[in-house]
């Protein structure tokens, strides 16, 4: 006989000092102690690989429609999700991603060449964040004048999300809408002379036999920007930190750069750049021995699932021969990241150029990195010494 729905009582506090001091270690401990756990802040959290995959595959029970605001297509379920997803995938076709390699390499090389040698630098401030915003703007066709405003916007968005400050979150969203509104107005006014870029293409595309409306275009571009700027910056910091902390790996990748793609995916499996995604239950469900009622918030902890001993053995063992299908770095199922190929290209190129521009990467003597805190991952400051 199924268990009755539980009246949730907190199993943990994801905003406690102990958790935020080392999120990865805290999630590892929860996965072993209480793999399906309730908190007032995150609702029900799933820590195990199998439970996360089950939720990803069962979108009838674990709905992505978690927000009261339009979120295209990540906040949609089939059949509504399907048409939008098909439209968005066109912008990440392999030929388009391959064509972006020259400008992406130029950005990577320019930033890597500008890094000072022999003095302490913050790699997050000097490389990770500028790289993320420059490649995002280049891919979408946005002007360089947006680089600094977008960096400030990402910081405010993170602060508002962490605080669950709905008023601040609304203000941040409105600010971003203003940036996009200006870009769209310029392209509409230019008509046939508008720049040939993704933003212009979205103005000319249709879904269900009609043009995308303004709110849909803004939502698509907002989702891309939030996902790209935060996670790519986190990835670069995580990867550089690992190279500095692991001299044997750094030497191997300098000697065999062809191993970079596998090494990047594996390092980011171990230290997730994206902590979690949300779902909401459409009906009562039992998972991991816990009975979750309909209408409950569910958090999928990528940062734990990708370190599950039941799948990966020792989660801290870096192996370049793992089955890539097990790695949830870019998600799984119908919501798998459509830009995974682009992200892999960007990360490979920036790491190639960082290694090419340096003889060695060391931790800054006597200095510790500052860990980012939920909802961010990676490092908010990463002091390194380059030679």
C-alpha positions, 0 to 999 in steps of 0.5 A: 500500500502506498505511503500517505503524502508527508507533511514536509518537515525540514531535513536540512537548510541549504542556506546554512553557513555549513552548506554554503561554505562548501556546497559540493561536500554538503550535497555529497553528505546529503546524498548519503544521509537523506537522498530525497530531502525537504527544506523550506527554501528548495522544497524537495531536493533530489540528490541521487543520479537515478532519481534526477534522471527519473524526474527528467524523463517523467515530465508528466509528473515532474513539470517544468512549468515552475514559474508564473512568468513566461519561460521559453522553452525551459519552463514548458512541457510537451506539447507546448515545449516541442515547437519552441524547442525545434525553433531554438535548436536551429540556432545551435546547428553544428554548422553554425557552431563551427562557423563561430570558432574563428571569432571565439578563438580570437576572443579567447586569445585576446583575453589570454594574451592580456593576463599579467604574468608573475603577479597575482590575478583574479582569474574570474574577474580577468578572464572568466566573466569577460570571456562569458559576456564577450562570446555571448554577445558575439554569438547573438550579434549584440554590441560591445557596449552591452558587455559591462551592463550585462556583467552588472545585471548578472550580479544583481540577478544572482543577488536577487535570486539568492535572497528570493526577493521577488521585488528585486527579481522583477526589477532585474527582469525589467532591466533586461527586457529594456536591453532586449527591447532596444535591440529589437527596436533597432532591428525593426527600424532597420528593416532589410538592413538589420544585422544578420544575427540570431536576434534579427532571425528571431523577429522573422521566425514563426511558431504554430504558424504565427510570428514570435511575439515580443515577450517570447523573444525576450524570454528566449534571449533572457534564458540564453543569457542567464544560462550562458553568462553564469555557467560559462564564467563558472566553468572557466573558473572551475577549470582553471582552478583544477589545473592550478591545483593538479600539476600532473593534470596540467602537464598532461593537458599541455602535452596532450591538448587533444584530451581537453574535451574529455577532461573538461567534461569530467572536471565539470562533472566533479564540480558542477557549474550549474547547481540545480534546476526546478520542477513541480509535481503534477500529482502525488509521487513516491520517490526514494521512499518519500511520498511527495504530494501534488503541487510540491516544488522539486529541486534537481541537484546536478551538483550531487547527481553527477557525483553519485557513487552508484554511477561514478564510483569515487566521485573525485577520481578524474577519469577520461574514459567515462561513459559520456551518456552518464554525465548530466553536465548538460542535462538529459531528456527533452530539456537537454541543453540545446547549446551544449555543442557551443559551450563545449567549443567555447570552453575548449578554445578558451582553455587551449588559449590559456594554456598556450599563453602561459608556461604554468598556472599556480595558485597564488601563494597564501591565498584561497579562492572564494567559493560562489554560493547558491544559486551560483557555483564555482568561484567568485574570486580565484587568485592565481599566479601565471608564468 
